Every structure is written in structure tokens, then in C-alpha cells.
């Protein structure tokens, strides 16, 4: 609900049941890191911002499990740089 995604977007994010649980866990952790770094209110906008790459974070997350894992790794890295005392 916090991400304000549609049913179609949700289906693209979590896919079928075999990958659904892992996808959800990754997305929850990404959400936790991003809420800390950019705030609750900014997440829906951040997810849809195409920025310089032309691909929004939401679109990137829907491209596959490897991409979700890469986004999580990037979020962890960014958080550790901003708050090294927490890692």
C-alpha cells in the first residue's frame, strides 16, 4: 500500500508462487532501506522517477530476480555509506 502500486505492477514484482516469497522478502528489505533514506512520502514518486536512465526503479524491479537482488545490494551499500555506524 505504501508504494501505491497497481495490481498489474504487483503481479510483475512478485510473479508466480515459486519466486513470490523471496521476491516479497527482498522488496520488504528494499522498502525498509528506502524509507529510512528518502522517507515514506517520497517512495511512490521515487519508484516512478525515470531519472537519467529512462528506467524507473519500479520498472527495474520488475525485470527479474537478479535485478531485485541488485537493487537490494545497492540499497544496502548506499545505507552503509550514509550510516556506517549501523553496519
N, C-alpha and C positions, 0 to 999 in steps of 0.2 A: 504494500500500500504506500509506503514511504517513497518508493521510486515512481509511483503513478504510471505503471506500465499497463498496457492493454493485454487482453487475453492472448492475442497473437504474439505479442512480444514475450510474454511469459512462456508460451509454448516454444518459442525459438531459444529462450535462455535455458530451460531445463529439459527440453526434449522428451525422449522416451524414459520409461521407468528404470532401465539399467543404469543410465547416467544421471538420472534425476537427483538421487540422494547426494552424490558427490558434487554435482553442479550447485545444488542448494547450499551445501556447506561452504563452497568457495564463494558464492555470491554473498552469503551472510558475513563472511570474514571481510570481503571487499567492502561491503556496506559499513561495517564497523570502522574500518580504517578511514574510509572516505568521510563518514560523519564526523570523525574526530578532526580530520584535516580541513574539510570545507564547510561542514555544518549541515544539519538536517534539511534546512530550507533550500539549500543550493543543489542537492543531489539530483532532483529531476532535471534541472537545467544543465548541469554538468553531464549527465548521461546522454543528452541530446545535442550537445555542442560539438559541431564538426571541426572546429578549430582549423589549424593549418593542414592537417592530414586529409580532411574531407570525409573522414570516417569517425562517427561519434563513438564514445565509449560503449554505448548500448549496442550499436551495430557490431563493434569489435567483439564484444562478449558473446554475441550470437553466432559467431563464425566457427566456434568449436571448443572442445575441452582444452586443447593446448593453449588457445588464446585466453580462456578464462584463467588458466594456471599462470600464464604470463602476466596478466593484469594483476593477479594476486601478488605475484613476486614483485612487480613494480610498486604496488601499494605498500607492501611491507618495507621495501627499500626506501621509498620516499618517507614513510613514517619513521624509520630508524634514523634517517638523516635529520629529520626535524626534531625528534625526541630521542636522542641516543641513550639517555638515562633509563628509558623504558625497555631497552633491549640488551 
